């Protein structure tokens, strides 16, 4: 997961226009490309959400003390870090356009069996 976060920090968090020909280049079909990107974005979203929740669960212990204020500051910093990350769809699009995604079709898997 640290690899995804480090790669994501280099990606512009703003949506920028992309060349459609770049999407069609590897699959030959824009819709197939978008399906691949959306599936990867869902996986990234689930991974990031699970990691964030696991880190925030450390702060779930409720106690009324001065330490709680310090923990809340740490909790806020963790949340802000994840908020600053680009949208998982932008990360998946960057991975796809840079040729970092491997994909295969289910029909091919069934024929191989």
Steps between C-alpha positions, in 0.01 A plus 500: 500500500785737569593468134158625390512793740851599386399480133180690568687789658669566165166517317321831456183478714308713248320343206671606179393435141646185348551395141234244407738332256722408795210310657419312180864417425533185711148354483364631171177604672436797726230316695728207579767743617254680726374168640856398586569837663176491699569150634849603608361819659256289703784279623711803593207664675437189711869463588540863601175498698596183689842643581354830621244325718764271650716802589206690647390197707813553709333816629165331575585454870293765672654661805466847649851627544751744361648221288174486307560850367842398368357185343232704330770715341668186368166371378437826316844485337437143380161600359646805325772289340240269346284794393796651312554182300360508147170332431543123438362551148784744426757255639353216291495718188864593550594134547308403185648772281852418622456129423521393864175301500479136396157383392343201334153412377280241669410335169868422442527343846202274433637391161837414659333254740 
